[in-house]
Amino acid sequence: MNKEMVAVLFGGQSSEHEVSCVSVQTVIKNLDMDKYDILMIGITKEGCWLKADSIEDIKSGKWRESKTHAVLSPDASVHGFLLYEGNELKTQPVDIVFPVLHGLYGEDGTIQGILELSRIPYVGCGVLSSAVSMDKFYTKVIVDEIGVLQAAYEPVLAEELVDSESVAARVESRFDYPVFIKPSRSGSSQGVHKAKNHDELITYLKDAARFDRKILVEEMIKGREIECAVLGGYAPKASGVGEIVAAAEFYDYEAKYENAESKTIIDPDLPEEVVEKIRENAVKIFKAVDGFGLSRVDFFVTEDGKAVFNEINTLPGFTSISMYPMLWAARGISTKDLVSQLIDLAKERR
């Protein structure tokens, strides 16, 4: 049987570069080597595309010293990569691309656009769904339209901060403190803050503006942090739910990836009707943003049992502590089977 060539992309220019380098190791380890050959392409923080020779090189970071450069050709007749070292150039066709890229330039529709031009099937959501899901403001517009409960919000543009007092007055006319401040298109909670007073609001708005021009100020929702995985193409299904118990005041980047005290609980103690509402809304939101393949949809559950939508991630983490593969493992789908299913789904996209 001829093996298919799967190209995995990792690293990237986003703030989640390091997380991607960990996620891709899980994907590579769980690729069925009886079915697939693998091409590993890492993208440095500076945007240089390099061929990695082994998973060990990815783990150590040695891949960044590779002399073999890679170009994903938008020419559909190439259907793959141009690999070059010095004056030596060769073409490497691929059958599937698995973009294990989180955040900007990986989860926002940009890499998906090149893959569409190349006519190479790829794992995960398409251009539209990736773009609108990465942008929290536009996700909220869509979720408002389908009637799913979510936190109230006030959009702020970076250029408005030349008169930060006026912006603060606008926010304070809508919300009591504390409020959450989020860059619209930053992943892994980069630039996310909890402002407890006027001065913190202005300081954190300016910090969030370092990550994106569009910023969301949200009312604080007191509740448990619950996540649900969605898998599938045109008939997606939802997993059970998991709970995040953050070791910090909220689940910021450090709490997610650097604090061992943060915990994930699969199938937490929640009323069945709340779990079913989350599962139903997770699929509803996934379909509303034109999702395909996979996403993780996050909610808060308040003390009175309301499920409040928080955000959707179209390429969730695949690290050893990531909720997405853990939720499917709890439903009897091993990570190896999950990776194979995602690759198979990529071939079904129309």
C-alpha positions as CSV (number, residue, x, y, z in Angstrom):
1,M,0.0,0.0,0.0
2,N,1.4,3.4,-1.0
3,K,1.7,5.7,2.0
4,E,0.3,9.2,1.9
5,M,2.6,12.1,2.6
6,V,1.5,14.3,5.5
7,A,3.2,17.6,6.1
8,V,2.9,18.9,9.6
9,L,3.5,22.6,10.2
10,F,4.5,23.9,13.6
11,G,6.0,26.9,15.4
12,G,4.8,30.0,13.7
13,Q,5.1,33.8,14.3
14,S,2.4,34.0,17.0
15,S,2.8,34.3,20.8
16,E,1.9,30.6,20.9
17,H,5.0,29.4,19.1
18,E,6.4,27.3,22.0
19,V,3.0,25.7,22.6
20,S,2.8,24.7,18.9
21,C,6.3,23.1,19.1
22,V,5.0,20.9,22.0
23,S,1.6,20.1,20.3
24,V,3.2,18.9,17.1
25,Q,5.2,16.3,19.0
26,T,2.0,14.7,20.2
27,V,0.6,14.7,16.6
28,I,3.8,13.2,15.2
29,K,4.0,10.5,17.8
30,N,0.4,9.6,17.0
31,L,0.6,9.5,13.2
32,D,0.0,6.0,11.9
33,M,3.4,5.3,10.3
34,D,1.9,2.3,8.4
35,K,-0.3,4.7,6.5
36,Y,1.6,8.0,6.4
37,D,5.0,9.3,5.6
38,I,5.8,12.6,7.3
39,L,7.3,15.9,6.3
40,M,8.1,18.2,9.3
41,I,8.2,21.9,8.5
42,G,8.9,24.4,11.3
43,I,8.3,28.1,11.1
44,T,10.5,30.3,13.2
45,K,9.3,33.4,15.1
46,E,10.9,35.5,12.4
47,G,8.9,33.7,9.7
48,C,11.6,31.4,8.3
49,W,10.3,28.0,7.1
50,L,12.7,25.1,7.7
51,K,12.6,21.4,7.3
52,A,13.0,19.5,10.5
53,D,14.7,16.1,10.4
54,S,13.3,14.4,13.5
55,I,11.0,14.8,16.5
56,E,14.1,15.0,18.6
57,D,15.2,18.1,16.8
58,I,11.8,19.6,17.4
59,K,12.0,18.8,21.1
60,S,15.5,20.2,21.5
61,G,15.0,23.2,19.2
62,K,17.8,22.1,16.9
63,W,15.4,22.4,13.9
64,R,15.9,26.1,14.0
65,E,19.5,25.5,12.7
66,S,18.3,23.5,9.7
67,K,19.9,24.4,6.4
68,T,17.0,23.2,4.3
69,H,14.5,25.9,3.7
70,A,10.9,25.2,2.7
71,V,8.4,27.2,0.6
72,L,4.7,26.2,0.5
73,S,3.9,26.8,-3.2
74,P,0.6,28.4,-4.0
75,D,1.0,26.8,-7.5
76,A,-1.6,24.0,-7.6
77,S,0.4,22.0,-10.0
78,V,3.2,21.7,-7.5
79,H,0.8,20.5,-4.8
80,G,3.4,20.8,-2.1
81,F,6.7,22.3,-1.1
82,L,9.8,23.6,-2.7
83,L,12.8,22.5,-0.6
84,Y,16.1,24.2,-1.1
85,E,19.6,24.2,0.4
86,G,22.1,26.5,-1.2
87,N,21.7,26.1,-5.0
88,E,20.0,22.7,-4.7
89,L,16.2,22.8,-5.2
90,K,13.7,20.0,-5.2
91,T,9.9,19.7,-5.2
92,Q,8.2,17.7,-2.5
93,P,4.5,16.9,-3.2
94,V,2.3,16.2,-0.2
95,D,-1.2,14.7,0.1
96,I,-2.4,16.3,3.3
97,V,-1.2,19.3,5.5
98,F,-1.8,19.2,9.2
99,P,-1.2,22.8,10.4
100,V,-0.4,22.4,14.1
101,L,-0.2,26.1,14.4
102,H,-1.9,28.1,17.2
103,G,-2.8,31.8,17.1
104,L,-2.0,34.4,14.4
105,Y,-0.8,33.3,11.0
106,G,-1.9,29.7,11.8
107,E,-5.3,29.7,13.3
108,D,-6.7,32.8,11.6
109,G,-7.2,31.8,8.0
110,T,-3.9,33.0,6.6
111,I,-2.2,29.6,6.2
112,Q,-5.6,28.1,5.2
113,G,-5.7,30.6,2.3
114,I,-2.4,29.4,0.9
115,L,-3.5,25.8,1.2
116,E,-6.7,26.6,-0.7
117,L,-4.6,28.1,-3.5
118,S,-2.4,25.1,-3.5
119,R,-5.4,22.8,-3.6
120,I,-3.9,20.6,-0.8
121,P,-6.4,19.1,1.7
122,Y,-5.7,20.3,5.2
123,V,-6.8,19.5,8.7
124,G,-9.1,21.9,10.5
125,C,-11.3,24.8,9.8
126,G,-11.3,26.8,6.6
127,V,-10.5,30.4,5.8
128,L,-13.8,31.9,6.9
129,S,-14.3,29.9,10.1
130,S,-10.6,30.3,11.1
131,A,-10.7,34.1,10.6
132,V,-14.0,34.8,12.4
133,S,-13.2,32.4,15.3
134,M,-9.8,33.9,15.8
135,D,-11.3,37.3,16.1
136,K,-13.2,37.4,19.4
137,F,-15.2,40.5,18.3
138,Y,-16.7,38.9,15.2
139,T,-17.3,35.6,17.0
140,K,-19.4,37.6,19.5
141,V,-21.4,39.2,16.7
142,I,-22.2,35.7,15.3
143,V,-23.0,34.2,18.6
144,D,-25.3,37.1,19.4
145,E,-27.1,36.4,16.1
146,I,-27.8,32.8,17.0
147,G,-29.0,33.6,20.5
148,V,-26.4,31.8,22.6
149,L,-25.8,33.4,26.0
150,Q,-22.5,35.2,26.3
151,A,-20.8,37.9,28.4
152,A,-21.7,41.5,27.5
153,Y,-18.9,43.4,25.9
154,E,-17.7,46.8,24.7
155,P,-15.3,47.0,21.7
156,V,-12.4,49.4,21.9
157,L,-10.0,50.3,19.1
158,A,-6.3,51.1,19.8
159,E,-6.5,54.5,18.1
160,E,-9.2,55.5,20.5
161,L,-6.7,55.2,23.4
162,V,-5.2,58.6,22.5
163,D,-8.2,59.8,24.7
164,S,-8.0,56.9,27.2
165,E,-10.1,58.8,29.8
166,S,-13.0,59.0,27.3
167,V,-12.7,55.2,26.6
168,A,-12.6,54.5,30.3
169,A,-15.8,56.6,30.9
170,R,-17.6,54.7,28.2
171,V,-16.6,51.3,29.7
172,E,-17.5,52.5,33.2
173,S,-20.9,53.6,32.0
174,R,-21.7,50.0,31.1
175,F,-19.9,47.8,33.6
176,D,-19.0,47.6,37.2
177,Y,-15.5,46.5,38.1
178,P,-13.8,44.1,37.7
179,V,-13.9,43.7,33.9
180,F,-11.8,41.6,31.6
181,I,-9.7,43.0,28.8
182,K,-8.9,40.9,25.8
183,P,-7.1,41.6,22.5
184,S,-9.5,40.5,19.9
185,R,-7.1,38.2,18.0
186,S,-4.6,37.0,20.6
187,G,-4.5,33.4,21.6
188,S,-3.5,31.6,24.8
189,S,-4.6,34.5,26.9
190,Q,-1.7,36.7,25.8
191,G,-2.5,40.3,26.7
192,V,-5.6,39.3,28.7
193,H,-6.1,41.1,32.0
194,K,-8.6,41.6,34.8
195,A,-9.0,45.3,35.6
196,K,-10.2,46.1,39.1
197,N,-10.2,49.9,38.9
198,H,-9.9,52.9,36.7
199,D,-6.1,53.0,36.6
200,E,-5.8,49.3,35.8
201,L,-8.4,49.6,33.1
202,I,-6.3,52.2,31.2
203,T,-3.0,50.4,31.8
204,Y,-4.4,47.1,30.6
205,L,-6.1,48.5,27.6
206,K,-2.8,50.0,26.4
207,D,-1.1,46.6,27.0
208,A,-3.8,44.8,25.1
209,A,-3.2,47.2,22.2
210,R,0.3,45.8,21.8
211,F,-1.3,42.6,20.6
212,D,-4.2,43.8,18.5
213,R,-5.9,46.9,17.2
214,K,-9.3,45.6,18.3
215,I,-9.8,45.1,22.1
216,L,-12.8,43.7,24.0
217,V,-13.8,44.8,27.4
218,E,-16.1,42.2,28.9
219,E,-18.3,42.0,32.0
220,M,-16.9,39.6,34.5
221,I,-18.7,36.2,34.6
222,K,-18.3,34.4,37.9
223,G,-18.4,30.7,37.1
224,R,-16.6,27.5,36.5
225,E,-14.5,27.2,33.3
226,I,-15.9,24.4,31.2
227,E,-14.7,23.2,27.8
228,C,-16.2,21.0,25.1
229,A,-14.6,19.4,22.1
230,V,-16.2,19.3,18.6
231,L,-15.2,16.8,15.9
232,G,-16.5,16.3,12.5
233,G,-17.2,17.7,9.1
234,Y,-20.8,18.5,8.0
235,A,-22.3,16.4,10.8
236,P,-20.1,17.4,13.8
237,K,-20.4,15.9,17.2
238,A,-19.6,17.1,20.7
239,S,-17.6,15.3,23.3
240,G,-18.4,15.4,27.0
241,V,-17.1,18.4,29.0
242,G,-14.0,19.1,31.0
243,E,-13.4,21.7,33.7
244,I,-10.3,24.0,34.1
245,V,-9.3,24.6,37.7
246,A,-6.8,27.5,37.3
247,A,-3.9,27.9,39.7
248,A,-4.1,31.7,39.2
249,E,-6.9,34.3,39.5
250,F,-7.9,33.4,36.0
251,Y,-6.6,31.0,33.3
252,D,-3.9,33.2,31.8
253,Y,-0.9,32.0,29.7
254,E,1.2,31.2,32.8
255,A,-1.6,29.3,34.5
256,K,-2.2,27.3,31.3
257,Y,1.3,26.2,30.4
258,E,3.7,27.0,33.3
259,N,1.9,26.4,36.6
260,A,1.7,22.8,37.5
261,E,-1.1,23.6,40.0
262,S,-3.6,24.2,37.2
263,K,-5.7,21.1,36.7
264,T,-8.1,19.7,34.2
265,I,-11.1,17.5,35.3
266,I,-12.8,15.3,32.7
267,D,-16.6,14.9,33.2
268,P,-16.9,17.2,36.3
269,D,-19.8,17.2,38.6
270,L,-22.5,19.2,36.7
271,P,-26.2,18.7,36.2
272,E,-26.9,16.7,33.1
273,E,-29.1,19.4,31.6
274,V,-26.2,21.9,31.9
275,V,-23.8,19.5,30.2
276,E,-26.3,18.8,27.4
277,K,-26.9,22.6,26.9
278,I,-23.1,23.1,26.6
279,R,-22.8,20.2,24.1
280,E,-25.7,21.5,22.1
281,N,-24.4,25.1,22.0
282,A,-20.9,24.0,21.2
283,V,-22.1,22.3,18.0
284,K,-24.4,25.2,17.3
285,I,-21.6,27.7,17.5
286,F,-19.3,25.5,15.5
287,K,-21.8,25.3,12.7
288,A,-22.6,29.1,12.9
289,V,-18.9,30.0,12.2
290,D,-18.8,27.4,9.4
291,G,-16.5,25.1,11.4
292,F,-14.9,22.0,9.9
293,G,-12.8,19.3,11.4
294,L,-12.2,20.3,15.0
295,S,-12.7,23.1,17.6
296,R,-12.7,23.5,21.3
297,V,-15.6,25.6,22.6
298,D,-15.3,27.2,26.0
299,F,-18.0,28.2,28.5
300,F,-18.5,29.5,32.0
301,V,-21.1,27.8,34.2
302,T,-22.5,30.2,36.8
303,E,-23.7,29.4,40.3
304,D,-27.3,29.4,39.1
305,G,-26.5,26.9,36.3
306,K,-26.4,29.1,33.3
307,A,-23.9,28.1,30.5
308,V,-22.3,31.3,29.2
309,F,-20.2,31.1,26.0
310,N,-16.6,32.3,26.3
311,E,-14.6,31.6,23.1
312,I,-13.9,29.0,20.3
313,N,-10.5,27.7,19.4
314,T,-10.3,26.2,15.9
315,L,-6.8,24.6,16.4
316,P,-6.8,23.7,20.1
317,G,-3.7,22.5,21.9
318,F,-2.4,18.9,21.5
319,T,0.0,18.9,24.4
320,S,-0.1,16.3,27.1
321,I,-2.2,18.6,29.3
322,S,-4.5,19.8,26.5
323,M,-8.2,19.3,27.0
324,Y,-9.2,18.5,23.4
325,P,-7.5,15.1,23.1
326,M,-8.3,14.3,26.7
327,L,-12.0,14.8,26.1
328,W,-12.0,12.4,23.2
329,A,-9.9,9.9,25.0
330,A,-12.6,9.9,27.7
331,R,-15.1,8.9,24.9
332,G,-13.0,6.0,23.7
333,I,-11.1,7.8,20.9
334,S,-7.4,7.4,21.4
335,T,-5.1,10.3,20.3
336,K,-3.8,8.1,17.4
337,D,-7.4,7.4,16.2
338,L,-8.2,11.1,16.6
339,V,-5.3,12.2,14.5
340,S,-6.3,9.7,11.8
341,Q,-9.9,10.9,11.9
342,L,-8.8,14.5,11.5
343,I,-6.7,13.6,8.4
344,D,-9.6,11.6,6.9
345,L,-11.9,14.5,7.5
346,A,-9.6,16.8,5.6
347,K,-10.2,14.7,2.5
348,E,-14.0,15.2,2.8
349,R,-14.0,19.0,2.7
350,R,-15.9,20.5,-0.3
